[in-house]
Amino acid sequence: MSLNKQLLEILVCPQCHGKVYFDEKLSGIICDQCKLLYEVKDDIPVMLVEDAQKLS
């Protein structure tokens, strides 16, 4: 699975408004600053802070 590059260019973390990137191994969008993983369901990013998984 991969996401549209144009979509990734405009997406930001909803918590800190920082840059995010897609991680194929984890199948989600990651914010390194907040240490959050946003799930991608049916090729649609779920960019809700309350639904994000914390990364260690």
N, C-alpha and C positions, 0 to 999 in steps of 0.2 A: 504494500500500500504506500502511496505517496500523495502528498497534497500539492495542490496547485501552487506554483512558485509565486505567482502574483498575490495569492491569498496570504502566504507566509510573510511576504514583504510588508503587508499592512497590519497584520496581527501584532498586538502587544499584550503583555500581561495585564489583566484587569485589576490586579492588586497594586503593582508598582509602576505600571506603564512602561516597563522595560522591554528589551528585545526578547523574543522567544524563538525557538527552533524546533523542528520536527525530528524526533528520534525514532527511527524505524524499529530498533530493537525493542523499545518499550511501547511502540505504537501510540505515541502521544506527543503532545507539544510541551516543551520544558522551558521554564523560566529559571535560569541559574541563580539569579539574584534572590528570588523568594524560595527557591528549592521546591517548586511545585510542578506536578505533572498533570496536564490537562488531557483528558481522554478524547479520543477521536472515535465517534460512532457513525458508521455508514458514511465515511468520508466527510463528516461534519464535525469540526472541533467544538467541544463543549467547554466554553471559556467562562465557567462559573467558579469563583473562588471556593464557594462552599462545597462544590463537587470535586475539586482538585485533590490529588493525592500528594502528601508530603514526601519528599525525597530526603534521604539521610546523607 
